[in-house]
Amino acid sequence: MNDKIRFLRKDVGTIDKELLNLLEKRFEITQKIGKDKKEKGFPIEDISKEKEIIDGKIKDTHLNSKFIEELFKTIFRESKRRQED
């Protein structure tokens, strides 16, 4: 493997680590949201809010809209799982 590929893979690895750290922070915040929802008697799932977030993210990027939708549905699913625990 040449040095350029090795260097680029190192960069990708750094970005992957940052992504995971950001997801951990996001899940910490959404757990607080879930706790507040439970205390106030609100349902954990809010489909209209999820759609609003996904639509906004699609508008904010040039990435494939189907990818964005699937990515955020996965993130929401994990957030709700953590909130229900």
C-alpha positions, 0 to 999 in steps of 0.5 A, a space after each residue: 500500500 502506498 503512503 498516500 492511501 495510508 495517509 488518507 485511511 488515517 484521515 478517514 479513521 480520525 473522522 470515523 472516531 469523531 463521528 462516533 464521539 458526536 453520536 455518543 453526545 447526541 444520544 446523551 442529549 436525546 436520553 435527557 429529552 426522553 426523560 423529560 418526555 416521560 416526566 411530562 407524559 409525552 410519547 417518546 416517538 414523534 413521527 412528524 418531528 422526525 420527518 421535519 428533521 430528515 427533510 431539513 437535513 436533506 435540504 442542508 446537504 448534497 448527499 443522497 437523500 435516501 442515504 440521509 433518510 436511512 441514516 437518520 432513521 437508524 439514529 432515531 431508532 437507537 435514540 428511541 431504544 435508549 430513551 425507552 430503557 
